[in-house]
């Protein structure tokens, strides 16, 4: 029996498994097993008002978790599945309230990663899974990130190498008369609008707990992050880390530097974002200066993550 099949059987028996997707590593449990889902919240220290995404192996499994799929969602599914897109549709009564935080909609996606789909198939059940890290922290994009954070709190970790997208899925609500962008992610808004027309982009304070990724302070390293529009020299006497899209020419002024893409490619930058934040979150670094990227394509998702990582708050939980 291979590792994926074994892990799938563990999920089916109520276990908790960390697994790779194309976006980030997920922490998965049987979506219909409320006790197993409760372990996700406990291990992550995740507030129960923050819903989970349900992952399926094929579109045929939609019928297990939803009462119906509107035309907007169908067009998005046909265009972008398997891949980094989550659609929110009317949930089936079979889906525990804990999964959706009591909301009537459920977020569903079909991962582009073959290991993830094989795991779901082996489990013989849809898998509810957030990112496999402590709540509010930097998302994991390799198995070592999961081991360092959650360690032995999970029953198994499937090592599928580094994630190829490296940033969470785009979340589109299809619950109303027009689609709503609840989280920018691995598919650009511009590409989505080619298939469904204009998408509502709400203020960050709207739909506050309607989907994962809308809490104020999130994706945050332990080291304080300052978000700036353009690179500038760091404060004198401070050991400052720099996170930028391209080289800036003043790298020598910083204690530690991470460049997301020397060519300025936003897909490469998104793939490298969380690993770069983890690298800068190192002993001896007093603060991290993060420079905004162009706010188009995947840049919208990168800036969203940086904005939330930089938000000052007394805790990681916004209530």
Long-range contacts (C-beta under 8 A, 24 or more apart in sequence): 3-156, 3-158, 4-115, 4-118, 4-119, 4-122, 4-158, 5-118, 5-122, 6-156, 7-119, 7-122, 7-156, 7-158, 8-118, 8-119, 8-120, 8-121, 8-122, 8-123, 8-124, 9-122, 9-123, 10-155, 10-156, 11-36, 11-119, 11-122, 11-123, 11-125, 11-127, 12-122, 12-123, 12-124, 12-125, 15-155, 15-156, 16-40, 16-43, 16-153, 16-154, 16-155, 17-119, 17-154, 17-155, 17-156, 17-157, 17-158, 18-132, 18-143, 18-146, 18-150, 18-154, 18-156, 18-157, 18-158, 19-115, 19-116, 19-119, 19-129, 19-132, 19-157, 19-158, 19-160, 20-113, 20-115, 20-116, 20-143, 20-158, 20-159, 20-160, 20-161, 20-163, 21-55, 21-111, 21-112, 21-113, 21-116, 21-163, 22-83, 22-84, 22-111, 22-112, 22-113, 22-116, 22-163, 22-164, 22-165, 22-186, 23-84, 23-111, 23-163, 23-165, 23-166, 23-167, 23-168, 23-169, 23-185, 23-186, 24-131, 24-132, 24-139, 24-140, 24-141, 24-163, 24-166, 24-167, 24-168, 24-274, 25-131, 25-132, 25-133, 25-139, 25-140, 25-141, 25-142, 25-143, 25-145, 25-146, 25-163, 26-55, 26-116, 26-127, 26-129, 26-130, 26-131, 26-132, 27-129, 27-130, 27-131, 27-132, 27-133, 27-146, 27-150, 27-154, 28-55, 28-119, 28-127, 28-128, 28-129, 29-127, 29-128, 29-129, 30-123, 30-125, 30-126, 30-127, 30-128, 31-65, 31-95, 31-96, 31-99, 31-125, 31-126, 31-127, 31-128, 32-94, 32-95, 32-96, 32-125, 32-126, 33-125, 34-96, 34-98, 37-96, 37-98, 37-99, 37-128, 38-98, 40-128, 40-129, 40-130, 41-98, 43-150, 43-153, 43-154, 44-130, 44-133, 44-134, 44-135, 44-150, 45-134, 45-135, 46-130, 46-135, 47-135, 47-317, 47-319, 48-98, 48-101, 49-101, 49-209, 49-319, 50-101, 50-130, 50-135, 50-209, 50-212, 50-215, 51-99, 51-100, 51-101, 51-103, 51-106, 51-107, 51-209, 51-210, 51-211, 51-212, 52-99, 52-100, 52-107, 52-128, 52-129, 52-130, 52-212, 53-86, 53-107, 53-108, 53-109, 53-128, 53-129, 53-130, 53-169, 53-171, 53-212, 54-95, 54-99, 54-106, 54-107, 54-108, 54-109, 54-126, 54-127, 54-128, 55-108, 55-109, 55-110, 55-111, 55-116, 55-120, 55-126, 55-127, 55-128, 55-129, 56-108, 56-109, 56-110, 56-120, 56-126, 57-110, 57-117, 57-118, 57-120, 57-121, 58-110, 58-117, 59-110, 61-120, 61-126, 62-89, 62-108, 64-92, 64-94, 64-126, 65-91, 65-92, 65-94, 65-95, 65-106, 65-108, 65-126, 66-90, 66-91, 66-92, 66-106, 66-108, 67-91, 67-92, 69-174, 70-174, 72-174, 72-179, 72-196, 73-172, 73-174, 75-195, 75-196, 76-172, 76-174, 76-179, 76-192, 76-195, 76-196, 77-110, 79-195, 80-187, 80-192, 81-109, 81-110, 82-110, 82-111, 82-112, 82-117, 83-110, 83-111, 83-112, 83-186, 83-187, 84-109, 84-112, 84-165, 84-167, 84-168, 84-169, 84-170, 84-185, 84-186, 84-187, 85-109, 85-169, 85-170, 85-172, 85-185, 85-186, 85-187, 85-192, 86-169, 86-170, 86-171, 86-172, 86-183, 86-185, 86-211, 87-171, 87-172, 87-173, 87-174, 88-171, 88-172, 88-173, 88-174, 88-175, 88-182, 88-210, 88-211, 89-174, 89-175, 90-175, 99-128, 101-209, 103-210, 104-175, 105-173, 105-175, 105-210, 107-171, 107-211, 107-212, 109-169, 112-165, 113-160, 113-163, 113-164, 115-158, 115-160, 116-160, 119-158, 130-212, 131-168, 132-157, 135-316, 135-317, 136-215, 136-217, 136-218, 136-219, 136-220, 136-316, 136-317, 137-219, 137-220, 137-221, 137-316, 138-219, 138-220, 138-221, 138-274, 138-277, 138-278, 138-281, 138-309, 139-167, 139-168, 139-219, 139-274, 140-274, 141-166, 141-271, 141-274, 141-275, 142-275, 145-274, 145-275, 145-278, 162-275, 163-271, 164-271, 165-270, 165-271, 166-270, 166-271, 166-272, 166-273, 166-274, 166-275, 167-270, 167-271, 167-273, 167-274, 167-298, 167-301, 167-302, 167-305, 168-212, 168-213, 168-301, 170-301, 171-211, 171-212, 171-213, 172-199, 173-207, 173-210, 173-211, 180-207, 182-207, 182-210, 182-211, 182-213, 182-214, 183-211, 183-212, 183-213, 183-214, 183-301, 183-304, 184-300, 184-301, 184-304, 185-213, 185-301, 186-270, 186-298, 186-301, 188-296, 188-297, 188-298, 188-300, 189-300, 190-296, 190-297, 208-318, 213-304, 213-308, 215-308, 215-316, 215-317, 215-318, 216-308, 216-311, 216-313, 216-318, 217-308, 217-309, 217-311, 217-312, 217-313, 217-315, 217-316, 217-318, 218-305, 218-308, 218-309, 218-311, 218-316, 219-274, 219-277, 219-305, 219-308, 219-309, 220-308, 220-309, 220-310, 220-311, 220-316, 221-277, 221-278, 221-280, 221-281, 221-288, 221-309, 222-281, 223-280, 223-281, 223-282, 223-285, 223-286, 223-287, 223-288, 224-286, 224-287, 224-288, 225-277, 225-287, 225-288, 225-290, 225-306, 225-309, 225-310, 226-287, 226-288, 226-289, 226-290, 226-310, 227-290, 227-291, 227-292, 227-306, 227-307, 227-309, 227-310, 228-289, 228-290, 228-291, 228-292, 229-291, 229-292, 230-291, 231-289, 231-291, 232-289, 234-289, 238-286, 238-287, 239-284, 239-285, 239-286, 240-285, 240-286, 240-287, 240-288, 240-289, 241-280, 241-282, 241-285, 241-287, 241-288, 241-289, 242-280, 242-288, 242-289, 242-291, 243-276, 243-277, 243-280, 243-288, 243-289, 243-290, 243-291, 243-306, 244-290, 244-291, 245-269, 245-291, 245-293, 245-294, 248-291, 254-289, 255-284, 255-285, 255-286, 256-280, 256-282, 256-285, 260-293, 260-302, 266-293, 266-294, 266-296, 266-297, 266-298, 266-299, 266-302, 267-298, 269-293, 269-298, 269-299, 269-302, 270-298, 270-301, 270-302, 273-302, 273-305, 274-305, 277-309
